[in-house]
Amino acid sequence: MLFSYLLVSGITTGALYALIALGIVIVNKASGVINFAHGELLMVAGFVAWTLHVGLQLPYGVALLGTVAIGFAVGVLTDRIAFRPLANADLVSLVLATVGLSFILKGTARLIWGGKADYLSFPPLTQAEPILLGPLMIIPQQLVVTAGALAVMIAFAAFFRLTTAGKMMQATADNAKAAKLVGIRTDRVYMMAFAVGSLIAAAAAVLMAPLTLLYPDMGFLLFVKGFAAAVVGGLTSLPGAVLGGILVGVVESLAGGYIHSSAMEVAPFLVIMAVLIVRPTGLLDFAKVRRV
Amino acid sequence: MRLNSFASAMVGTLLLAVAPAAAADAPGVTADKIRIGSFGALTGPGYLYGKLVMNGVEIVFDEVNAKGGVHGRKLELVREDDRCDPAGAIGAVKKLIYQDQVFALIGGGCSNATFAAREEVEKSKVPLLVFASVHDGITTPPAPNIFSTATTSTIESYAQLEFALKRGAKRIAVVSMRDSWGRARYEPLMAAFKSKGVKPVADEEVSPDANDTTAQVLRLKAANADAVIVLLYPKPAAVFLRDSAKLAFKPIMIGQTGIADPAAFEEQVGVPGGTANFYTISMVRYTPDDPAVDKWRKAIEAKFPGDRLSVFNLFGVGSAQVLVEALKNAGPDLTREKLIAALASIKNFETDTHGGPITCSEADHRCHKSPAWIRKEPGGPTKVLDVTPVSLN
C-alpha cells in the first residue's frame, strides 16, 4: 500500500518537475542558453495566480488562464528587454543576463508581495479526503494536479506538431541557419521560445501552488529540480524532459518512503549521476550517441 | 561667614563635579540618562522577533521615564538592525558597545544571529538580557554577563514531550529540521525522551525548503503516531500540516515558539481544519486580545500608529520589566558589575506577560522556564490553555 501512495505522489511531483524541465529545454533548444531565471518566472507566476485567485477572488480556471497569459507576456518582455539586445553577444553574457533577470524578478516579487506574510498560502483545489480503491489510495488533489500537468504536456505537444509556429520553432532548433535561409524569422522564433517557456512555467506554478506555499525564494530549488530532470532527458529532448521529471519525482518520493526522509533531497541526484555515467547525453538524446 | 560661604560653595561645586564623574565611570550612564542598546532584525521577515519586540521594550521604557526613570535616570533605547544574520549581529553589537557606548544590551531575535554575537558580548562584559532568541548555546554554558528571558530550546523541547504525555499520547513521533536551529531543539528532545524512558515511534526529517512532505506523512501514518512533535520553521510546518490534512492524518501536532502566531499559521496552512489539532508554545501567557494586556495594547497603538499589539510586543514588555527591575536593584551608583549581580539575583519576579515567574541564578542564566500552551480553534480566537513549568534538574 505504501508503494502505491509513494508512486502516485512521486508521479504528481514529477509531472510538475517535468513541466519545469520542458520550459528549460524549449529555451535551450531554440537559443542554446540555459535560462537561470526559469525558477523565478515560475515563482512570479505563482504570485500572480495568488493575486488573481485569492486577492481578486477569481475562479481557479480564470486565474489559470490569466496567469498563463501573463506568463506568455512576461516571456515576450524577457526576450525583448534582456535577450534581444544581446543577440550577438557570447554565450557567457547571455547566461549572465538570465542570472541577472532572476535577481530582478526576485526583488520585484519581494517588493510587491513580500510585505504580506512570510509565505502566502494558495487554497487547495479540492477538500475531498483520500479515496481507497483496494490497495490504492487516490488523493483527489494529486489527481487534479497530475491531470492538469498531463493536459499542459498534451497541449504543448500538439502546438509543436500541429501549428505553424511550433513547426518553425522545431525547424530553427534543428538548424537555425537553414531555417533563416527558407525565410523563417528566427528572432521571432527565439521570442516565441522564451514566451512558450515562460507560459509553461506559469502553468506549472498554477498547478503547483495549491500543493505548496508561495515565497520569493522558492524559484531556485524548483529550477534545480527541473534542470536535473532536463539533464537526465538530454537537455534538448522534450520527451526526455518529461521522463526525467517523473524519474526525479518518483525517486525522491520512494527514497523518502523506503530509505529515510533525509534521503529525499540527495537520492534523485545520485540517480542522475548514475544516468549520466551510463548515458552522458541523457536518457533520450539518441542523436548524439555515436559509435566510433 | 565669608569663609563658610566659600567652603560651602567649594563643597557644592565638588559634589556636582563628582556626581557626573561617578556616573561617567560606567559607559552609557550620565546623571540623567542610561543608554541601552538593542539588536535584532528591523527589516526582513525576522522583524517579528526584532523590531516588534523592541517596540514592546520601548513602551516599558516610556512608562518608566514618565514616572521619573530609574533612580532619576531616563532610559534611552538605541536600536541596531542585525538582519537576522550572524555577521550582522556581530557588527550590530560591536557598534552598540564601542561606537554608541551603551551601558547594557537587551535584544537578540534570531537564534543563530544572537549565538554568533555571544562571543563579542561576553568579551565586552556588557550585560545582555536576551528577549527572544531561544538557542541554548546563548546561555549554556552561562556567560557571566548574558541572561535570557526567552524560553530556551531545551526548555521548549522538554515542555513539548511533557505536553504530549499529559494529553495521553502513547505513540509519539518527531518531525524535525536538522540545520543548526533544528539540532538545537532535536538533541535536547531526544535527551528528554531518554530521561522519560519513552522511544519515539518515528523520527522524520524535513528540509527547510521542502515543498512536499507526503513521504514523511506516510511514514508517520504507517507508524500510527498519535502525537507529532514538530521541530520545523513555519513554512515547512505549514507544508507538513497541509500534506497531513491531504492524507487524513490527524494526530496531536505539537509546535514550539518558532511558530508563535497560530492565527498567521492557520492562514499559511490554508486548509480548513488543517490546524485543528495544532498546539504551540508561547513565551507569554496572554494573547494580544486579552483584556489583561489592554494597557500595553493602548501604549503600542499610541506610540506606533497603525500597529496592533502582537505577542512579539509582549515578549519585549516582559523582558524590559526584568531589566528595569534589575536596574532598580543595582542601585543609584550604577556599574555593569552591579547590574550583572542584580540580574543574577532576580527571583520569582512576575512580569505583566511571561508564562511564569522569572528566576535567574549565578549558575543558570535561563531565567524563564514556564512556557505557555496556545491553540487557535478553527475560525475561533487563539486561547492560552495552560503553562508547563519545566524542571531540568
Contacts between the chains, C-beta under 8 A, distances in Angstrom:
chain1	res1	chain2	res2	distance
A	2	B	218	6.2
A	2	B	222	6.2
A	5	B	214	7.4
A	5	B	218	5.2
A	5	B	247	7.9
A	6	B	214	7.6
A	6	B	215	6.3
A	6	B	218	6.6
A	9	B	212	7.3
A	9	B	214	4.1
A	9	B	215	7.1
A	9	B	218	7.8
A	13	B	211	8.0
A	13	B	212	5.4
A	13	B	214	8.0
A	117	B	264	6.6
A	117	B	267	7.0
A	117	B	268	6.9
A	118	B	45	4.7
A	118	B	234	6.3
A	118	B	235	6.7
A	118	B	268	7.5
A	119	B	234	7.1
A	119	B	235	4.9
A	119	B	238	6.5
A	119	B	268	5.4
A	120	B	268	7.9
A	121	B	238	6.9
A	121	B	267	6.1
A	121	B	268	5.0
A	121	B	269	6.7
A	121	B	270	3.2
A	122	B	270	6.9
A	123	B	270	5.6
A	123	B	271	7.8
A	124	B	242	7.3
A	124	B	246	7.3
A	124	B	270	7.3
A	124	B	271	5.8
A	127	B	271	7.6
A	127	B	272	6.8
A	129	B	248	5.1
A	130	B	246	7.5
A	130	B	247	6.2
A	130	B	248	5.7
A	137	B	247	8.0
A	139	B	246	5.9
A	139	B	247	6.9
A	141	B	246	5.6
A	142	B	246	7.9
A	208	B	211	7.5
A	211	B	211	7.1
A	211	B	212	6.8
A	211	B	242	7.8
A	212	B	211	4.1
A	212	B	212	7.0
A	212	B	239	6.0
A	212	B	242	8.0
A	213	B	211	7.9
A	213	B	235	5.9
A	213	B	238	5.7
A	213	B	239	6.3
A	213	B	268	6.4
A	215	B	235	6.7
A	217	B	209	7.8
A	218	B	209	7.7
A	218	B	211	7.4
A	221	B	209	5.1
A	221	B	211	7.5
A	222	B	211	7.4
A	252	B	215	7.9
A	253	B	212	7.9
A	253	B	214	6.7
A	253	B	215	5.5
A	255	B	215	7.9
A	256	B	214	7.9
A	256	B	215	2.9
A	256	B	216	6.7
A	256	B	219	7.7
A	257	B	215	4.6
A	257	B	218	5.9
A	257	B	219	6.4
A	260	B	204	7.9
A	260	B	205	7.2
A	261	B	204	4.5
A	261	B	205	4.5
A	261	B	206	6.6
A	261	B	215	6.1
A	261	B	216	4.8
A	261	B	219	6.8
A	262	B	178	7.2
A	262	B	205	4.4
A	264	B	207	7.5
A	264	B	215	6.3
A	265	B	207	5.7
